[in-house]
Amino acid sequence: MRLNVANITAIPSQFGLGFVTNLLNTILNVVNPANPDNPPSSPGFVRELEDLIGRQVLVNTAGGPVTGLLVLVRADYAVLNAGTSFVLVPFARLQGITAID
């Protein structure tokens, strides 16, 4: 199944972050269903990242650095709001994260 989200340019603010979180989770479950061969990160690591939710962070990944507002943390990925887009960062690609605010 292929999702075409190229035409989504904005989400009305009346929906709030909960709507965005649910939308992202729905998309991710279709695109990247749970993989038992790829175990989740340690609970301690996830808790540390959850403490950074709502803060501006610099994330170093194998594909290069990304800066944005940390909006969501799950067992094996984090999501940043990088201004006009959301960036999914799989922990398998994460090399480091630093709060910058």
Beta strands, then each sheet from edge to edge (+ up, - down):
strand 1: 56-61
strand 2: 64-73
strand 3: 77-81
strand 4: 86-90
strand 5: 94-99
sheet 1: 4+ 3- 2+ 1- 5+
end
